[in-house]
Amino acid sequence: MRLVFAGTPETALPSLRMLIDSPRHEVVAVITRPDAQAGRGRKVHPSPVAELAEDAGIEVLRPAKVGDPAFLDTLRALEPDCCPVVAYGALLPQSALDVPRHGWINLHFSVLPAWRGAAPVQHSVLHGDEITGATTFRIVKELDAGPVYGVVTEEVLTHDTSGALLERLSVSGAGLLAATLDGVEDGTLEARPQPLDGVTTAPKISVADARIDWTKPAMHVDRLIRACTPNPGAWSEFRGQRVKLGPAKVAVQAERLAPGRILATKNHVLVGTATAPVELVEVQPQGKRLMSAGEWARGVRIEGDDAFA
């Protein structure tokens, strides 16, 4: 099939690579978000998908809005049979959905209808799911509600961050997307409506959402930190300044501490919660590099009544 691939971040790269290498399909163009500022210097960079496509000699389209008439004319001229989508990052109007004869097929990183929305992997970690996965479905106007072609599942490990889990899902999901497109081309795969029960939503987790509430149980604090790693980064305030915290360990054998109170010993840095303390592993003070929790504690000279706010 003639494909126009839509995607933006690194998460989409395994799928794009697999489709570029597929002997059954031709990626005639890529749609991605406009170049954006990134890094400490805030320089403008193309998206990871744009870089891969340009290296492969594939035309790159960067519409500000997918519904712009000029872009729609370009898309129609490409005559795509199907538009596979992986983490594109923009809503698609009906005028665009109507262009390819097989529609737009999305690879979504949850087992639908669970976790519809922008942050399915983060919410899966945050809510303690034991199993998650990826789903291919045909995009319709309602968010992540289209009929499903296929599913793969993935165990959520107790130490998983959202970044590590998403990396695994992006690889297994790439195989699912390629198999889905093969089945659509063959006419052997039919999309089935999603169940009406079990719908949950996964809105974007903001920086404000990522602030740690130390009055919550240790399990919740652990899940929040892992869900927000690497983005947007879990954080707390120490002496009036923001501090990002990397994945922690629940210190079930340690004595309880008041919520937020910090205890620095020779070998550990513990913080109190509503239940057991958590042991910090990595800390990034505002405007500084990531460092070990011990190095941070020695540098700020933790005192007996110091606590995160």
Secondary structure, DSSP 8 states (H G I E B T S, - for coil): -EEEEEE-SGGGHHHHHHHHH-SS-EEEEEE----EEETTTTEEE--HHHHHHHHTT-EEE--S-TT-HHHHHHHHHH--SBEEEES--S---HHHHTSSTT-EEEEESS-TTTTBSS-HHHHHHHTT-SEEEEEEEE--SSTT-S-EEEEEEEE--TT--HHHHHHHHHHHHHHHHHHHHHHHHHT----B---SS---B-----TTTTB--TTS-HHHHHHHHHHTTTTT--EEEETTEEEEE---EE-TTS----TTBEEE-SS-EEE--SSS-EE--EEEETTS--EEHHHHHHHHT--TT-B--
